[in-house]
């Protein structure tokens, strides 16, 4: 459902992402982790069609993002790390705006929007201006909007920022439910406990390169001498160049 082939992104002499090859299957919840500046958000934006790769191909559900961008983006629900919203709209007006962008049939919009707002504990605020929302409420509204057109792929950057513990549990449960239904999720996060808890596979990017990927147990075995948890794997692989099993 997500395929990156030789994807790279350069900003002048600076290389943000180098020769990235990655495949994420249908119904998989893939965690994407790395230090600050490693290339996570750049990769997320290339998958979502917001940035154009310097070279390489991004394919969503087999659709080439460069050749058929509108069709590819229609398959995606994109949840950014910061909720950019039209704050003079109400929550329901914003959901209608999103439905119009994705050409969701009008006879489905109201019921689908209300169901999502209810699920994310925003139904009582549906007719309130977004400018009155807290950061966490805005983040939940962005998630509602991203799910409105029932995308096959969800791309999410730091989903838990600004959410309280109840909302975090709700989002984790929803992500797992969506994956069970065949939706593919690509999640970038600094919250290693969340990635460890819900992801089927995890990729670690460092200095623009994918240095390891696999299920948690696979990653633990890749560290020389083993590692008890994802935090230990992350620290070993990003701070010790020879930490990989079989490395120099």
C-alpha positions as CSV (number, residue, x, y, z in Angstrom):
1,X,0.0,0.0,0.0
2,X,3.0,2.3,0.5
3,X,6.1,1.8,-1.6
4,X,9.2,4.0,-1.6
5,X,11.8,3.2,-4.3
6,X,15.1,4.9,-4.2
7,X,13.5,8.0,-2.6
8,X,15.8,10.9,-1.7
9,X,15.3,14.5,-0.8
10,X,18.0,17.2,-1.1
11,X,17.9,20.8,-0.1
12,X,20.9,22.3,-1.9
13,X,23.9,20.6,-0.5
14,X,22.0,19.2,2.5
15,X,20.7,15.6,2.1
16,X,17.6,15.1,4.2
17,X,16.7,11.6,3.0
18,X,19.1,9.2,1.2
19,X,18.1,6.4,-1.1
20,X,15.1,5.2,0.9
21,X,13.5,1.8,-0.1
22,X,10.5,0.8,2.0
23,X,7.3,-1.2,1.6
24,X,4.3,-1.2,3.9
25,X,1.6,-3.8,3.4
26,X,-2.2,-3.5,3.6
27,X,-3.4,-3.6,7.2
28,X,0.0,-3.0,8.6
29,X,0.7,-0.4,11.3
30,X,4.2,0.8,10.6
31,X,6.1,2.9,13.1
32,X,8.8,5.3,11.9
33,X,11.2,6.6,14.5
34,X,14.5,8.5,14.6
35,X,16.3,11.4,16.3
36,X,15.4,15.0,15.6
37,X,16.5,16.0,12.1
38,X,16.8,12.4,10.9
39,X,14.4,12.8,8.0
40,X,11.1,11.6,9.5
41,X,8.9,14.5,8.7
42,X,10.5,14.9,5.2
43,X,9.7,11.3,4.5
44,X,6.1,11.7,5.8
45,X,5.6,14.8,3.5
46,X,6.9,12.9,0.5
47,X,4.5,10.0,1.2
48,X,1.6,12.4,1.6
49,X,2.5,14.2,-1.7
50,X,3.3,17.5,0.1
51,X,7.0,17.4,-0.9
52,X,8.3,16.1,-4.3
53,X,11.3,13.8,-4.0
54,X,14.6,14.9,-5.6
55,X,14.7,11.4,-7.0
56,X,12.9,8.1,-6.6
57,X,9.3,7.0,-6.7
58,X,6.5,7.1,-4.1
59,X,3.5,4.7,-4.8
60,X,0.3,4.6,-2.8
61,X,-1.9,1.5,-3.5
62,X,0.1,1.0,-6.6
63,X,-0.5,4.6,-7.8
64,X,2.6,6.7,-8.7
65,X,2.3,9.9,-6.7
66,X,4.2,12.0,-9.3
67,X,2.2,10.7,-12.3
68,X,-1.3,10.7,-10.7
69,X,-1.1,12.8,-7.5
70,X,-4.8,13.5,-7.1
71,X,-5.7,9.9,-7.3
72,X,-2.9,8.9,-5.0
73,X,-3.8,11.5,-2.4
74,X,-7.4,10.5,-2.4
75,X,-6.3,7.1,-0.9
76,X,-4.6,8.9,2.0
77,X,-5.7,10.4,5.2
78,X,-3.0,12.8,6.4
79,X,-2.6,13.8,10.0
80,X,0.2,16.4,10.5
81,X,2.1,17.0,13.7
82,X,0.5,20.5,14.1
83,X,-3.3,21.1,13.5
84,X,-3.5,23.8,10.9
85,X,-7.2,24.6,10.8
86,X,-9.6,27.4,9.6
87,X,-10.4,28.6,13.0
88,X,-13.3,30.8,12.0
89,X,-15.2,27.7,11.0
90,X,-17.1,25.5,13.4
91,X,-16.1,21.8,13.7
92,X,-19.0,20.7,11.5
93,X,-18.2,23.3,8.9
94,X,-14.6,22.2,8.8
95,X,-15.8,18.6,8.3
96,X,-18.1,19.7,5.5
97,X,-15.2,21.6,3.9
98,X,-13.0,18.4,4.1
99,X,-15.8,16.4,2.6
100,X,-16.0,18.8,-0.3
101,X,-12.3,18.6,-0.9
102,X,-12.4,14.8,-1.1
103,X,-15.8,14.8,-3.0
104,X,-17.5,12.7,-0.3
105,X,-21.2,12.0,-1.3
106,X,-23.4,14.5,0.5
107,X,-25.8,11.9,1.7
108,X,-22.9,10.3,3.7
109,X,-21.3,13.4,5.1
110,X,-23.6,14.3,8.1
111,X,-23.8,10.8,9.5
112,X,-20.1,10.1,9.0
113,X,-19.0,13.4,10.4
114,X,-21.2,13.1,13.5
115,X,-20.1,9.6,14.1
116,X,-16.4,10.6,14.0
117,X,-17.0,13.7,16.2
118,X,-18.7,11.5,18.7
119,X,-15.9,9.0,18.6
120,X,-13.4,11.7,19.3
121,X,-15.4,13.3,22.1
122,X,-16.2,16.4,20.0
123,X,-19.9,16.0,19.3
124,X,-20.9,18.6,22.0
125,X,-18.6,21.1,20.3
126,X,-19.6,20.5,16.7
127,X,-21.2,23.9,16.3
128,X,-18.5,25.8,18.2
129,X,-15.8,27.9,16.4
130,X,-12.5,26.0,16.2
131,X,-10.7,29.1,17.6
132,X,-12.2,28.2,21.0
133,X,-10.7,24.7,21.0
134,X,-7.7,23.5,23.0
135,X,-4.7,22.1,21.2
136,X,-5.8,18.6,22.0
137,X,-9.3,19.2,20.6
138,X,-7.8,20.6,17.4
139,X,-5.6,17.6,17.1
140,X,-8.6,15.3,17.5
141,X,-10.6,17.3,14.9
142,X,-7.7,16.9,12.4
143,X,-8.0,13.1,13.0
144,X,-11.7,13.2,12.4
145,X,-11.2,15.1,9.1
146,X,-8.5,12.7,8.0
147,X,-10.8,9.7,8.4
148,X,-13.9,11.3,6.9
149,X,-13.4,10.0,3.3
150,X,-12.5,6.5,4.6
151,X,-8.9,6.4,3.3
152,X,-7.1,3.2,2.6
153,X,-3.8,4.7,4.0
154,X,-3.3,6.9,7.0
155,X,-0.1,8.9,7.3
156,X,0.4,10.4,10.7
157,X,3.1,12.6,12.1
158,X,3.4,12.6,16.0
159,X,-0.3,11.7,16.6
160,X,-0.1,11.9,20.4
161,X,1.2,15.5,20.8
162,X,-1.1,17.5,23.0
163,X,-3.4,14.6,23.8
164,X,-4.4,13.6,27.3
165,X,-4.0,10.0,28.5
166,X,-7.7,9.2,27.7
167,X,-7.4,10.5,24.2
168,X,-4.1,8.7,23.7
169,X,-5.7,5.4,24.6
170,X,-8.6,6.1,22.3
171,X,-6.4,6.9,19.4
172,X,-4.2,3.8,20.0
173,X,-7.4,1.6,20.1
174,X,-8.7,3.2,16.9
175,X,-5.5,2.7,15.0
176,X,-5.4,-0.9,15.9
177,X,-9.1,-1.3,14.8
178,X,-8.4,0.4,11.5
179,X,-5.4,-1.9,10.8
180,X,-7.6,-4.9,11.6
181,X,-10.0,-3.7,9.0
182,X,-7.2,-3.5,6.4
183,X,-6.3,0.2,6.6
184,X,-2.5,0.8,6.4
185,X,-1.0,3.2,8.9
186,X,2.4,4.9,8.6
187,X,3.1,6.6,11.9
188,X,6.1,8.8,12.8
189,X,6.6,9.3,16.5
190,X,9.0,10.2,19.2
191,X,6.9,8.3,21.7
192,X,8.7,5.0,21.7
193,X,6.3,3.4,24.1
194,X,3.4,4.0,21.7
195,X,5.4,2.5,18.8
196,X,6.4,-0.5,20.9
197,X,2.8,-1.0,22.1
198,X,0.9,-0.9,18.8
199,X,3.1,-1.2,15.8
200,X,3.5,-4.4,13.7
201,X,6.9,-3.2,12.3
202,X,9.2,-0.3,13.1
203,X,11.7,1.4,10.9
204,X,14.5,3.5,12.4
205,X,15.9,6.4,10.3
206,X,19.1,8.1,11.2
207,X,20.9,10.9,9.2
208,X,18.5,10.3,6.3
209,X,19.1,6.6,6.1
210,X,16.9,3.7,7.1
211,X,19.3,1.8,9.4
212,X,17.0,-0.9,10.7
213,X,13.4,-2.2,10.3
214,X,11.3,-5.1,11.5
215,X,9.1,-6.3,14.3
216,X,10.3,-5.4,17.8
217,X,11.8,-8.8,18.5
218,X,13.7,-8.6,15.2
219,X,15.1,-5.2,16.1
220,X,16.2,-6.4,19.5
221,X,18.1,-9.3,17.9
222,X,19.8,-6.9,15.5
223,X,21.5,-5.1,18.3
224,X,24.9,-6.7,19.3
225,X,24.3,-8.4,22.6
226,X,20.5,-7.9,22.4
227,X,18.3,-5.1,23.8
228,X,15.5,-5.3,26.4
229,X,13.1,-2.8,24.7
230,X,12.7,-0.3,21.9
231,X,14.3,2.5,23.8
232,X,17.5,0.4,24.2
233,X,17.4,-0.5,20.5
234,X,16.9,3.1,19.5
235,X,19.8,4.4,21.6
236,X,22.1,1.6,20.5
237,X,21.5,2.0,16.8
238,X,21.5,5.8,16.7
239,X,24.4,6.5,19.0
240,X,26.7,3.5,18.4
241,X,27.8,3.1,14.7
242,X,28.9,-0.5,15.3
243,X,25.9,-1.6,17.4
244,X,24.3,-3.7,14.6
245,X,24.9,-7.5,15.0
246,X,27.6,-8.4,12.5
247,X,28.7,-4.8,12.2
248,X,32.3,-3.6,12.3
